[in-house]
């Protein structure tokens, strides 16, 4: 069965994001989590649906959830999520 694996850095990105959203408004992180889970599930079923980010790293793809860019690689058993970053950041600098 396909599954989603978060790298340690992606896990930290998600924790930091939840902390940030919780500080802004209670339950905002819950709303984000629901959208994130739903969108990840869709990409799990269709792993090549995300846009290519091969200019940043080999086999890298991405999709967005709210203002955040989720970078992932399709894997034989699902998706490997590498980073979850705000779209306003200097994204290429994270893949040098």
Secondary structure as the mmCIF struct_conf table of DSSP 4:
data_model
#
loop_
_struct_conf.conf_type_id
_struct_conf.id
_struct_conf.beg_label_comp_id
_struct_conf.beg_label_asym_id
_struct_conf.beg_label_seq_id
_struct_conf.end_label_comp_id
_struct_conf.end_label_asym_id
_struct_conf.end_label_seq_id
STRN STRN1 UNK A 3 UNK A 6
HELX_RH_AL_P HELX_RH_AL_P1 UNK A 8 UNK A 24
BEND BEND1 UNK A 25 UNK A 25
TURN_TY1_P TURN_TY1_P1 UNK A 26 UNK A 27
HELX_RH_AL_P HELX_RH_AL_P2 UNK A 28 UNK A 45
BEND BEND2 UNK A 46 UNK A 46
TURN_TY1_P TURN_TY1_P2 UNK A 47 UNK A 48
BEND BEND3 UNK A 50 UNK A 50
STRN STRN2 UNK A 51 UNK A 52
TURN_TY1_P TURN_TY1_P3 UNK A 54 UNK A 56
BEND BEND4 UNK A 57 UNK A 57
TURN_TY1_P TURN_TY1_P4 UNK A 58 UNK A 59
STRN STRN3 UNK A 61 UNK A 65
TURN_TY1_P TURN_TY1_P5 UNK A 66 UNK A 67
STRN STRN4 UNK A 68 UNK A 75
TURN_TY1_P TURN_TY1_P6 UNK A 76 UNK A 77
STRN STRN5 UNK A 78 UNK A 86
TURN_TY1_P TURN_TY1_P7 UNK A 87 UNK A 88
BEND BEND5 UNK A 89 UNK A 89
HELX_RH_3T_P HELX_RH_3T_P1 UNK A 91 UNK A 95
#
